[in-house]
């Protein structure tokens, strides 16, 4: 999930900081970013809200952020 890493980096957040904002560990964020685990639907929605983009954008299904 390269877009999660990209969005996090644009905000200058560490994996642990994003994890805290979402109620998960930094290790979980690491796993998402390295395609070991796919975030669930609810978590994708939370990330989309946090990053102000669509879930399709986060999933790489769209080049359009909004």
PDB file of N, H, CA, C and O in Angstrom:
ATOM      1  N   UNK A   1       0.852  -1.178   0.000  1.00  0.00           N
ATOM      2  CA  UNK A   1       0.000   0.000   0.000  1.00  0.00           C
ATOM      3  C   UNK A   1       0.899   1.244   0.000  1.00  0.00           C
ATOM      4  O   UNK A   1       1.083   1.915   1.015  1.00  0.00           O
ATOM      5  N   UNK A   2       1.434   1.508  -1.160  1.00  0.00           N
ATOM      6  H   UNK A   2       1.285   0.963  -1.985  1.00  0.00           H
ATOM      7  CA  UNK A   2       2.359   2.628  -1.297  1.00  0.00           C
ATOM      8  C   UNK A   2       1.712   3.967  -0.979  1.00  0.00           C
ATOM      9  O   UNK A   2       2.385   4.893  -0.525  1.00  0.00           O
ATOM     10  N   UNK A   3       0.427   4.072  -1.212  1.00  0.00           N
ATOM     11  H   UNK A   3      -0.120   3.320  -1.581  1.00  0.00           H
ATOM     12  CA  UNK A   3      -0.237   5.354  -0.978  1.00  0.00           C
ATOM     13  C   UNK A   3      -0.320   5.680   0.511  1.00  0.00           C
ATOM     14  O   UNK A   3      -0.255   6.848   0.895  1.00  0.00           O
ATOM     15  N   UNK A   4      -0.463   4.663   1.344  1.00  0.00           N
ATOM     16  H   UNK A   4      -0.516   3.714   1.032  1.00  0.00           H
ATOM     17  CA  UNK A   4      -0.489   4.925   2.786  1.00  0.00           C
ATOM     18  C   UNK A   4       0.852   5.506   3.202  1.00  0.00           C
ATOM     19  O   UNK A   4       0.908   6.504   3.921  1.00  0.00           O
ATOM     20  N   UNK A   5       1.927   4.883   2.752  1.00  0.00           N
ATOM     21  H   UNK A   5       1.882   4.073   2.169  1.00  0.00           H
ATOM     22  CA  UNK A   5       3.273   5.375   3.074  1.00  0.00           C
ATOM     23  C   UNK A   5       3.464   6.793   2.544  1.00  0.00           C
ATOM     24  O   UNK A   5       3.998   7.658   3.238  1.00  0.00           O
ATOM     25  N   UNK A   6       3.029   7.019   1.323  1.00  0.00           N
ATOM     26  H   UNK A   6       2.596   6.316   0.759  1.00  0.00           H
ATOM     27  CA  UNK A   6       3.190   8.329   0.706  1.00  0.00           C
ATOM     28  C   UNK A   6       2.412   9.409   1.463  1.00  0.00           C
ATOM     29  O   UNK A   6       2.942  10.486   1.739  1.00  0.00           O
ATOM     30  N   UNK A   7       1.178   9.118   1.788  1.00  0.00           N
ATOM     31  H   UNK A   7       0.748   8.243   1.564  1.00  0.00           H
ATOM     32  CA  UNK A   7       0.350  10.086   2.522  1.00  0.00           C
ATOM     33  C   UNK A   7       0.924  10.359   3.912  1.00  0.00           C
ATOM     34  O   UNK A   7       0.947  11.503   4.365  1.00  0.00           O
ATOM     35  N   UNK A   8       1.378   9.321   4.572  1.00  0.00           N
ATOM     36  H   UNK A   8       1.358   8.392   4.204  1.00  0.00           H
ATOM     37  CA  UNK A   8       1.979   9.478   5.909  1.00  0.00           C
ATOM     38  C   UNK A   8       3.236  10.336   5.809  1.00  0.00           C
ATOM     39  O   UNK A   8       3.441  11.238   6.621  1.00  0.00           O
ATOM     40  N   UNK A   9       4.063  10.060   4.830  1.00  0.00           N
ATOM     41  H   UNK A   9       3.897   9.327   4.170  1.00  0.00           H
ATOM     42  CA  UNK A   9       5.312  10.801   4.658  1.00  0.00           C
ATOM     43  C   UNK A   9       5.062  12.272   4.348  1.00  0.00           C
ATOM     44  O   UNK A   9       5.794  13.143   4.817  1.00  0.00           O
ATOM     45  N   UNK A  10       4.033  12.545   3.561  1.00  0.00           N
ATOM     46  H   UNK A  10       3.439  11.838   3.180  1.00  0.00           H
ATOM     47  CA  UNK A  10       3.709  13.939   3.234  1.00  0.00           C
ATOM     48  C   UNK A  10       3.351  14.741   4.482  1.00  0.00           C
ATOM     49  O   UNK A  10       3.559  15.953   4.535  1.00  0.00           O
ATOM     50  N   UNK A  11       2.812  14.053   5.481  1.00  0.00           N
ATOM     51  H   UNK A  11       2.643  13.069   5.438  1.00  0.00           H
ATOM     52  CA  UNK A  11       2.449  14.727   6.729  1.00  0.00           C
ATOM     53  C   UNK A  11       3.599  14.679   7.748  1.00  0.00           C
ATOM     54  O   UNK A  11       3.478  15.191   8.861  1.00  0.00           O
ATOM     55  N   UNK A  12       4.707  14.057   7.348  1.00  0.00           N
ATOM     56  H   UNK A  12       4.806  13.641   6.444  1.00  0.00           H
ATOM     57  CA  UNK A  12       5.889  13.936   8.212  1.00  0.00           C
ATOM     58  C   UNK A  12       5.588  13.181   9.509  1.00  0.00           C
ATOM     59  O   UNK A  12       6.110  13.517  10.572  1.00  0.00           O
ATOM     60  N   UNK A  13       4.741  12.158   9.403  1.00  0.00           N
ATOM     61  H   UNK A  13       4.317  11.884   8.540  1.00  0.00           H
ATOM     62  CA  UNK A  13       4.404  11.323  10.550  1.00  0.00           C
ATOM     63  C   UNK A  13       5.223  10.047  10.517  1.00  0.00           C
ATOM     64  O   UNK A  13       5.490   9.489   9.452  1.00  0.00           O
ATOM     65  N   UNK A  14       5.617   9.597  11.691  1.00  0.00           N
ATOM     66  H   UNK A  14       5.401  10.050  12.555  1.00  0.00           H
ATOM     67  CA  UNK A  14       6.229   8.271  11.819  1.00  0.00           C
ATOM     68  C   UNK A  14       5.106   7.238  11.776  1.00  0.00           C
ATOM     69  O   UNK A  14       3.933   7.571  11.945  1.00  0.00           O
ATOM     70  N   UNK A  15       5.480   5.994  11.548  1.00  0.00           N
ATOM     71  H   UNK A  15       6.433   5.724  11.410  1.00  0.00           H
ATOM     72  CA  UNK A  15       4.477   4.924  11.540  1.00  0.00           C
ATOM     73  C   UNK A  15       3.753   4.869  12.872  1.00  0.00           C
ATOM     74  O   UNK A  15       2.544   4.641  12.918  1.00  0.00           O
ATOM     75  N   UNK A  16       4.480   5.075  13.946  1.00  0.00           N
ATOM     76  H   UNK A  16       5.462   5.260  13.909  1.00  0.00           H
ATOM     77  CA  UNK A  16       3.856   5.022  15.273  1.00  0.00           C
ATOM     78  C   UNK A  16       2.868   6.167  15.468  1.00  0.00           C
ATOM     79  O   UNK A  16       1.849   5.997  16.137  1.00  0.00           O
ATOM     80  N   UNK A  17       3.160   7.335  14.888  1.00  0.00           N
ATOM     81  H   UNK A  17       3.988   7.473  14.345  1.00  0.00           H
ATOM     82  CA  UNK A  17       2.242   8.473  15.011  1.00  0.00           C
ATOM     83  C   UNK A  17       0.934   8.205  14.267  1.00  0.00           C
ATOM     84  O   UNK A  17      -0.149   8.481  14.782  1.00  0.00           O
ATOM     85  N   UNK A  18       1.044   7.669  13.057  1.00  0.00           N
ATOM     86  H   UNK A  18       1.924   7.446  12.638  1.00  0.00           H
ATOM     87  CA  UNK A  18      -0.170   7.317  12.323  1.00  0.00           C
ATOM     88  C   UNK A  18      -0.939   6.246  13.079  1.00  0.00           C
ATOM     89  O   UNK A  18      -2.163   6.315  13.188  1.00  0.00           O
ATOM     90  N   UNK A  19      -0.232   5.269  13.596  1.00  0.00           N
ATOM     91  H   UNK A  19       0.762   5.214  13.508  1.00  0.00           H
ATOM     92  CA  UNK A  19      -0.869   4.220  14.377  1.00  0.00           C
ATOM     93  C   UNK A  19      -1.654   4.774  15.552  1.00  0.00           C
ATOM     94  O   UNK A  19      -2.781   4.351  15.811  1.00  0.00           O
ATOM     95  N   UNK A  20      -1.052   5.729  16.269  1.00  0.00           N
ATOM     96  H   UNK A  20      -0.137   6.073  16.059  1.00  0.00           H
ATOM     97  CA  UNK A  20      -1.735   6.334  17.422  1.00  0.00           C
ATOM     98  C   UNK A  20      -3.022   7.033  16.986  1.00  0.00           C
ATOM     99  O   UNK A  20      -4.047   6.929  17.659  1.00  0.00           O
ATOM    100  N   UNK A  21      -2.969   7.734  15.875  1.00  0.00           N
ATOM    101  H   UNK A  21      -2.136   7.818  15.328  1.00  0.00           H
ATOM    102  CA  UNK A  21      -4.144   8.449  15.392  1.00  0.00           C
ATOM    103  C   UNK A  21      -5.270   7.491  14.988  1.00  0.00           C
ATOM    104  O   UNK A  21      -6.450   7.840  15.030  1.00  0.00           O
ATOM    105  N   UNK A  22      -4.871   6.270  14.593  1.00  0.00           N
ATOM    106  H   UNK A  22      -3.913   5.987  14.558  1.00  0.00           H
ATOM    107  CA  UNK A  22      -5.861   5.279  14.133  1.00  0.00           C
ATOM    108  C   UNK A  22      -6.188   4.223  15.189  1.00  0.00           C
ATOM    109  O   UNK A  22      -7.073   3.393  14.979  1.00  0.00           O
ATOM    110  N   UNK A  23      -5.486   4.246  16.317  1.00  0.00           N
ATOM    111  H   UNK A  23      -4.768   4.920  16.488  1.00  0.00           H
ATOM    112  CA  UNK A  23      -5.745   3.273  17.371  1.00  0.00           C
ATOM    113  C   UNK A  23      -5.120   1.910  17.120  1.00  0.00           C
ATOM    114  O   UNK A  23      -5.622   0.892  17.596  1.00  0.00           O
ATOM    115  N   UNK A  24      -4.018   1.893  16.367  1.00  0.00           N
ATOM    116  H   UNK A  24      -3.610   2.721  15.980  1.00  0.00           H
ATOM    117  CA  UNK A  24      -3.286   0.652  16.106  1.00  0.00           C
ATOM    118  C   UNK A  24      -1.806   0.896  16.417  1.00  0.00           C
ATOM    119  O   UNK A  24      -1.408   2.021  16.720  1.00  0.00           O
ATOM    120  N   UNK A  25      -1.014  -0.141  16.343  1.00  0.00           N
ATOM    121  H   UNK A  25      -1.338  -1.055  16.097  1.00  0.00           H
ATOM    122  CA  UNK A  25       0.412   0.008  16.611  1.00  0.00           C
ATOM    123  C   UNK A  25       1.163   0.463  15.359  1.00  0.00           C
ATOM    124  O   UNK A  25       0.666   0.359  14.237  1.00  0.00           O
ATOM    125  N   UNK A  26       2.361   0.964  15.585  1.00  0.00           N
ATOM    126  H   UNK A  26       2.764   1.048  16.496  1.00  0.00           H
ATOM    127  CA  UNK A  26       3.234   1.298  14.465  1.00  0.00           C
ATOM    128  C   UNK A  26       3.576   0.061  13.653  1.00  0.00           C
ATOM    129  O   UNK A  26       3.782   0.145  12.442  1.00  0.00           O
ATOM    130  N   UNK A  27       3.635  -1.075  14.311  1.00  0.00           N
ATOM    131  H   UNK A  27       3.468  -1.143  15.294  1.00  0.00           H
ATOM    132  CA  UNK A  27       3.921  -2.338  13.624  1.00  0.00           C
ATOM    133  C   UNK A  27       2.807  -2.676  12.629  1.00  0.00           C
ATOM    134  O   UNK A  27       3.075  -3.191  11.544  1.00  0.00           O
ATOM    135  N   UNK A  28       1.579  -2.390  12.998  1.00  0.00           N
ATOM    136  H   UNK A  28       1.361  -1.972  13.880  1.00  0.00           H
ATOM    137  CA  UNK A  28       0.457  -2.623  12.086  1.00  0.00           C
ATOM    138  C   UNK A  28       0.581  -1.738  10.862  1.00  0.00           C
ATOM    139  O   UNK A  28       0.360  -2.200   9.742  1.00  0.00           O
ATOM    140  N   UNK A  29       0.931  -0.471  11.055  1.00  0.00           N
ATOM    141  H   UNK A  29       1.111  -0.096  11.965  1.00  0.00           H
ATOM    142  CA  UNK A  29       1.129   0.443   9.931  1.00  0.00           C
ATOM    143  C   UNK A  29       2.259  -0.075   9.041  1.00  0.00           C
ATOM    144  O   UNK A  29       2.147  -0.052   7.816  1.00  0.00           O
ATOM    145  N   UNK A  30       3.328  -0.534   9.645  1.00  0.00           N
ATOM    146  H   UNK A  30       3.420  -0.553  10.641  1.00  0.00           H
ATOM    147  CA  UNK A  30       4.445  -1.125   8.899  1.00  0.00           C
ATOM    148  C   UNK A  30       3.955  -2.276   8.018  1.00  0.00           C
ATOM    149  O   UNK A  30       4.335  -2.377   6.852  1.00  0.00           O
ATOM    150  N   UNK A  31       3.128  -3.122   8.571  1.00  0.00           N
ATOM    151  H   UNK A  31       2.819  -3.040   9.519  1.00  0.00           H
ATOM    152  CA  UNK A  31       2.610  -4.273   7.822  1.00  0.00           C
ATOM    153  C   UNK A  31       1.737  -3.838   6.653  1.00  0.00           C
ATOM    154  O   UNK A  31       1.798  -4.436   5.579  1.00  0.00           O
ATOM    155  N   UNK A  32       0.920  -2.797   6.851  1.00  0.00           N
ATOM    156  H   UNK A  32       0.870  -2.311   7.724  1.00  0.00           H
ATOM    157  CA  UNK A  32       0.110  -2.277   5.749  1.00  0.00           C
ATOM    158  C   UNK A  32       1.005  -1.751   4.647  1.00  0.00           C
ATOM    159  O   UNK A  32       0.804  -2.049   3.470  1.00  0.00           O
ATOM    160  N   UNK A  33       1.997  -0.964   5.042  1.00  0.00           N
ATOM    161  H   UNK A  33       2.160  -0.722   5.998  1.00  0.00           H
ATOM    162  CA  UNK A  33       2.867  -0.323   4.057  1.00  0.00           C
ATOM    163  C   UNK A  33       3.730  -1.327   3.299  1.00  0.00           C
ATOM    164  O   UNK A  33       4.175  -1.044   2.186  1.00  0.00           O
ATOM    165  N   UNK A  34       3.966  -2.474   3.877  1.00  0.00           N
ATOM    166  H   UNK A  34       3.604  -2.704   4.781  1.00  0.00           H
ATOM    167  CA  UNK A  34       4.799  -3.484   3.238  1.00  0.00           C
ATOM    168  C   UNK A  34       3.989  -4.655   2.683  1.00  0.00           C
ATOM    169  O   UNK A  34       4.533  -5.717   2.382  1.00  0.00           O
ATOM    170  N   UNK A  35       2.689  -4.442   2.555  1.00  0.00           N
ATOM    171  H   UNK A  35       2.247  -3.579   2.799  1.00  0.00           H
ATOM    172  CA  UNK A  35       1.775  -5.420   1.950  1.00  0.00           C
ATOM    173  C   UNK A  35       1.778  -6.780   2.624  1.00  0.00           C
ATOM    174  O   UNK A  35       1.515  -7.797   1.981  1.00  0.00           O
ATOM    175  N   UNK A  36       2.074  -6.805   3.916  1.00  0.00           N
ATOM    176  H   UNK A  36       2.288  -5.979   4.439  1.00  0.00           H
ATOM    177  CA  UNK A  36       1.995  -8.039   4.680  1.00  0.00           C
ATOM    178  C   UNK A  36       0.555  -8.281   5.126  1.00  0.00           C
ATOM    179  O   UNK A  36       0.084  -9.416   5.188  1.00  0.00           O
ATOM    180  N   UNK A  37      -0.134  -7.172   5.437  1.00  0.00           N
ATOM    181  H   UNK A  37       0.248  -6.250   5.387  1.00  0.00           H
ATOM    182  CA  UNK A  37      -1.525  -7.213   5.892  1.00  0.00           C
ATOM    183  C   UNK A  37      -2.276  -6.103   5.166  1.00  0.00           C
ATOM    184  O   UNK A  37      -1.730  -5.024   4.937  1.00  0.00           O
ATOM    185  N   UNK A  38      -3.518  -6.370   4.809  1.00  0.00           N
ATOM    186  H   UNK A  38      -3.962  -7.247   4.995  1.00  0.00           H
ATOM    187  CA  UNK A  38      -4.361  -5.355   4.174  1.00  0.00           C
ATOM    188  C   UNK A  38      -5.291  -4.783   5.246  1.00  0.00           C
ATOM    189  O   UNK A  38      -5.932  -5.543   5.971  1.00  0.00           O
ATOM    190  N   UNK A  39      -5.373  -3.450   5.357  1.00  0.00           N
ATOM    191  H   UNK A  39      -4.852  -2.832   4.768  1.00  0.00           H
ATOM    192  CA  UNK A  39      -6.287  -2.866   6.351  1.00  0.00           C
ATOM    193  C   UNK A  39      -7.734  -3.188   6.008  1.00  0.00           C
ATOM    194  O   UNK A  39      -8.090  -3.323   4.837  1.00  0.00           O
ATOM    195  N   UNK A  40      -8.556  -3.309   7.030  1.00  0.00           N
ATOM    196  H   UNK A  40      -8.266  -3.199   7.981  1.00  0.00           H
ATOM    197  CA  UNK A  40      -9.970  -3.578   6.846  1.00  0.00           C
ATOM    198  C   UNK A  40     -10.717  -2.369   6.307  1.00  0.00           C
ATOM    199  O   UNK A  40     -10.174  -1.266   6.238  1.00  0.00           O
ATOM    200  N   UNK A  41     -11.947  -2.586   5.932  1.00  0.00           N
ATOM    201  H   UNK A  41     -12.388  -3.482   5.988  1.00  0.00           H
ATOM    202  CA  UNK A  41     -12.775  -1.541   5.334  1.00  0.00           C
ATOM    203  C   UNK A  41     -12.930  -0.342   6.271  1.00  0.00           C
ATOM    204  O   UNK A  41     -12.791   0.805   5.845  1.00  0.00           O
ATOM    205  N   UNK A  42     -13.216  -0.608   7.537  1.00  0.00           N
ATOM    206  H   UNK A  42     -13.328  -1.539   7.883  1.00  0.00           H
ATOM    207  CA  UNK A  42     -13.392   0.490   8.491  1.00  0.00           C
ATOM    208  C   UNK A  42     -12.114   1.304   8.632  1.00  0.00           C
ATOM    209  O   UNK A  42     -12.159   2.533   8.686  1.00  0.00           O
ATOM    210  N   UNK A  43     -10.975   0.621   8.692  1.00  0.00           N
ATOM    211  H   UNK A  43     -10.938  -0.378   8.648  1.00  0.00           H
ATOM    212  CA  UNK A  43      -9.702   1.311   8.844  1.00  0.00           C
ATOM    213  C   UNK A  43      -9.367   2.118   7.596  1.00  0.00           C
ATOM    214  O   UNK A  43      -8.820   3.216   7.699  1.00  0.00           O
ATOM    215  N   UNK A  44      -9.687   1.587   6.423  1.00  0.00           N
ATOM    216  H   UNK A  44     -10.131   0.695   6.340  1.00  0.00           H
ATOM    217  CA  UNK A  44      -9.475   2.353   5.187  1.00  0.00           C
ATOM    218  C   UNK A  44     -10.301   3.638   5.210  1.00  0.00           C
ATOM    219  O   UNK A  44      -9.832   4.690   4.776  1.00  0.00           O
ATOM    220  N   UNK A  45     -11.514   3.549   5.708  1.00  0.00           N
ATOM    221  H   UNK A  45     -11.895   2.694   6.060  1.00  0.00           H
ATOM    222  CA  UNK A  45     -12.363   4.729   5.826  1.00  0.00           C
ATOM    223  C   UNK A  45     -11.766   5.756   6.767  1.00  0.00           C
ATOM    224  O   UNK A  45     -11.779   6.951   6.473  1.00  0.00           O
ATOM    225  N   UNK A  46     -11.242   5.302   7.899  1.00  0.00           N
ATOM    226  H   UNK A  46     -11.232   4.331   8.138  1.00  0.00           H
ATOM    227  CA  UNK A  46     -10.608   6.215   8.857  1.00  0.00           C
ATOM    228  C   UNK A  46      -9.392   6.896   8.236  1.00  0.00           C
ATOM    229  O   UNK A  46      -9.185   8.097   8.412  1.00  0.00           O
ATOM    230  N   UNK A  47      -8.589   6.117   7.508  1.00  0.00           N
ATOM    231  H   UNK A  47      -8.757   5.141   7.365  1.00  0.00           H
ATOM    232  CA  UNK A  47      -7.407   6.691   6.869  1.00  0.00           C
ATOM    233  C   UNK A  47      -7.802   7.692   5.801  1.00  0.00           C
ATOM    234  O   UNK A  47      -7.188   8.754   5.688  1.00  0.00           O
ATOM    235  N   UNK A  48      -8.817   7.369   5.017  1.00  0.00           N
ATOM    236  H   UNK A  48      -9.316   6.507   5.109  1.00  0.00           H
ATOM    237  CA  UNK A  48      -9.278   8.290   3.975  1.00  0.00           C
ATOM    238  C   UNK A  48      -9.738   9.608   4.595  1.00  0.00           C
ATOM    239  O   UNK A  48      -9.447  10.679   4.063  1.00  0.00           O
ATOM    240  N   UNK A  49     -10.443   9.536   5.703  1.00  0.00           N
ATOM    241  H   UNK A  49     -10.680   8.666   6.136  1.00  0.00           H
ATOM    242  CA  UNK A  49     -10.865  10.753   6.404  1.00  0.00           C
ATOM    243  C   UNK A  49      -9.656  11.532   6.906  1.00  0.00           C
ATOM    244  O   UNK A  49      -9.591  12.752   6.756  1.00  0.00           O
ATOM    245  N   UNK A  50      -8.715  10.838   7.492  1.00  0.00           N
ATOM    246  H   UNK A  50      -8.768   9.847   7.615  1.00  0.00           H
ATOM    247  CA  UNK A  50      -7.526  11.470   8.062  1.00  0.00           C
ATOM    248  C   UNK A  50      -6.677  12.132   6.975  1.00  0.00           C
ATOM    249  O   UNK A  50      -6.177  13.241   7.167  1.00  0.00           O
ATOM    250  N   UNK A  51      -6.515  11.465   5.849  1.00  0.00           N
ATOM    251  H   UNK A  51      -6.920  10.564   5.693  1.00  0.00           H
ATOM    252  CA  UNK A  51      -5.699  11.976   4.753  1.00  0.00           C
ATOM    253  C   UNK A  51      -6.489  12.844   3.769  1.00  0.00           C
ATOM    254  O   UNK A  51      -5.922  13.402   2.830  1.00  0.00           O
ATOM    255  N   UNK A  52      -7.795  12.952   3.992  1.00  0.00           N
ATOM    256  H   UNK A  52      -8.256  12.499   4.755  1.00  0.00           H
ATOM    257  CA  UNK A  52      -8.684  13.743   3.130  1.00  0.00           C
ATOM    258  C   UNK A  52      -8.587  13.296   1.672  1.00  0.00           C
ATOM    259  O   UNK A  52      -8.352  14.095   0.765  1.00  0.00           O
ATOM    260  N   UNK A  53      -8.776  11.994   1.483  1.00  0.00           N
ATOM    261  H   UNK A  53      -8.966  11.345   2.219  1.00  0.00           H
ATOM    262  CA  UNK A  53      -8.775  11.412   0.140  1.00  0.00           C
ATOM    263  C   UNK A  53      -9.808  10.290   0.112  1.00  0.00           C
ATOM    264  O   UNK A  53     -10.467  10.021   1.116  1.00  0.00           O
ATOM    265  N   UNK A  54      -9.944   9.648  -1.021  1.00  0.00           N
ATOM    266  H   UNK A  54      -9.409   9.866  -1.837  1.00  0.00           H
ATOM    267  CA  UNK A  54     -10.900   8.555  -1.127  1.00  0.00           C
ATOM    268  C   UNK A  54     -10.235   7.213  -0.798  1.00  0.00           C
ATOM    269  O   UNK A  54      -9.012   7.082  -0.851  1.00  0.00           O
ATOM    270  N   UNK A  55     -11.045   6.246  -0.466  1.00  0.00           N
ATOM    271  H   UNK A  55     -12.039   6.352  -0.423  1.00  0.00           H
ATOM    272  CA  UNK A  55     -10.511   4.905  -0.239  1.00  0.00           C
ATOM    273  C   UNK A  55      -9.973   4.324  -1.540  1.00  0.00           C
ATOM    274  O   UNK A  55      -8.975   3.603  -1.525  1.00  0.00           O
ATOM    275  N   UNK A  56     -10.614   4.625  -2.660  1.00  0.00           N
ATOM    276  H   UNK A  56     -11.424   5.211  -2.672  1.00  0.00           H
ATOM    277  CA  UNK A  56     -10.110   4.157  -3.955  1.00  0.00           C
ATOM    278  C   UNK A  56      -8.705   4.682  -4.220  1.00  0.00           C
ATOM    279  O   UNK A  56      -7.864   3.963  -4.760  1.00  0.00           O
ATOM    280  N   UNK A  57      -8.450   5.916  -3.847  1.00  0.00           N
ATOM    281  H   UNK A  57      -9.133   6.500  -3.408  1.00  0.00           H
ATOM    282  CA  UNK A  57      -7.112   6.480  -4.010  1.00  0.00           C
ATOM    283  C   UNK A  57      -6.102   5.706  -3.158  1.00  0.00           C
ATOM    284  O   UNK A  57      -5.026   5.347  -3.636  1.00  0.00           O
ATOM    285  N   UNK A  58      -6.452   5.454  -1.906  1.00  0.00           N
ATOM    286  H   UNK A  58      -7.326   5.745  -1.517  1.00  0.00           H
ATOM    287  CA  UNK A  58      -5.546   4.717  -1.017  1.00  0.00           C
ATOM    288  C   UNK A  58      -5.260   3.315  -1.544  1.00  0.00           C
ATOM    289  O   UNK A  58      -4.152   2.801  -1.391  1.00  0.00           O
ATOM    290  N   UNK A  59      -6.255   2.706  -2.158  1.00  0.00           N
ATOM    291  H   UNK A  59      -7.155   3.124  -2.282  1.00  0.00           H
ATOM    292  CA  UNK A  59      -6.098   1.354  -2.687  1.00  0.00           C
ATOM    293  C   UNK A  59      -5.404   1.318  -4.049  1.00  0.00           C
ATOM    294  O   UNK A  59      -5.095   0.244  -4.565  1.00  0.00           O
ATOM    295  N   UNK A  60      -5.160   2.502  -4.630  1.00  0.00           N
ATOM    296  H   UNK A  60      -5.411   3.374  -4.211  1.00  0.00           H
ATOM    297  CA  UNK A  60      -4.518   2.549  -5.934  1.00  0.00           C
ATOM    298  C   UNK A  60      -5.467   2.320  -7.095  1.00  0.00           C
ATOM    299  O   UNK A  60      -5.034   2.083  -8.223  1.00  0.00           O
ATOM    300  N   UNK A  61      -6.758   2.390  -6.817  1.00  0.00           N
ATOM    301  H   UNK A  61      -7.109   2.582  -5.901  1.00  0.00           H
ATOM    302  CA  UNK A  61      -7.767   2.166  -7.863  1.00  0.00           C
ATOM    303  C   UNK A  61      -8.106   3.438  -8.613  1.00  0.00           C
ATOM    304  O   UNK A  61      -8.788   3.395  -9.637  1.00  0.00           O
ATOM    305  N   UNK A  62      -7.634   4.572  -8.109  1.00  0.00           N
ATOM    306  H   UNK A  62      -7.080   4.606  -7.277  1.00  0.00           H
ATOM    307  CA  UNK A  62      -7.899   5.857  -8.732  1.00  0.00           C
ATOM    308  C   UNK A  62      -6.686   6.758  -8.546  1.00  0.00           C
ATOM    309  O   UNK A  62      -5.993   6.686  -7.532  1.00  0.00           O
ATOM    310  N   UNK A  63      -6.444   7.599  -9.529  1.00  0.00           N
ATOM    311  H   UNK A  63      -7.007   7.658 -10.353  1.00  0.00           H
ATOM    312  CA  UNK A  63      -5.368   8.600  -9.417  1.00  0.00           C
ATOM    313  C   UNK A  63      -5.912   9.901  -8.819  1.00  0.00           C
ATOM    314  O   UNK A  63      -5.147  10.808  -8.491  1.00  0.00           O
ATOM    315  N   UNK A  64      -7.220   9.982  -8.683  1.00  0.00           N
ATOM    316  H   UNK A  64      -7.841   9.245  -8.949  1.00  0.00           H
ATOM    317  CA  UNK A  64      -7.899  11.146  -8.160  1.00  0.00           C
ATOM    318  C   UNK A  64      -7.977  11.068  -6.641  1.00  0.00           C
ATOM    319  O   UNK A  64      -8.566  10.126  -6.110  1.00  0.00           O
ATOM    320  N   UNK A  65      -7.401  12.028  -5.928  1.00  0.00           N
ATOM    321  H   UNK A  65      -6.923  12.793  -6.359  1.00  0.00           H
ATOM    322  CA  UNK A  65      -7.426  12.003  -4.461  1.00  0.00           C
ATOM    323  C   UNK A  65      -8.839  12.215  -3.913  1.00  0.00           C
ATOM    324  O   UNK A  65      -9.187  11.650  -2.876  1.00  0.00           O
ATOM    325  N   UNK A  66      -9.650  13.018  -4.592  1.00  0.00           N
ATOM    326  H   UNK A  66      -9.367  13.477  -5.434  1.00  0.00           H
ATOM    327  CA  UNK A  66     -10.968  13.385  -4.045  1.00  0.00           C
ATOM    328  C   UNK A  66     -12.087  12.696  -4.800  1.00  0.00           C
ATOM    329  O   UNK A  66     -13.259  12.888  -4.477  1.00  0.00           O
TER     330      UNK A  66
END
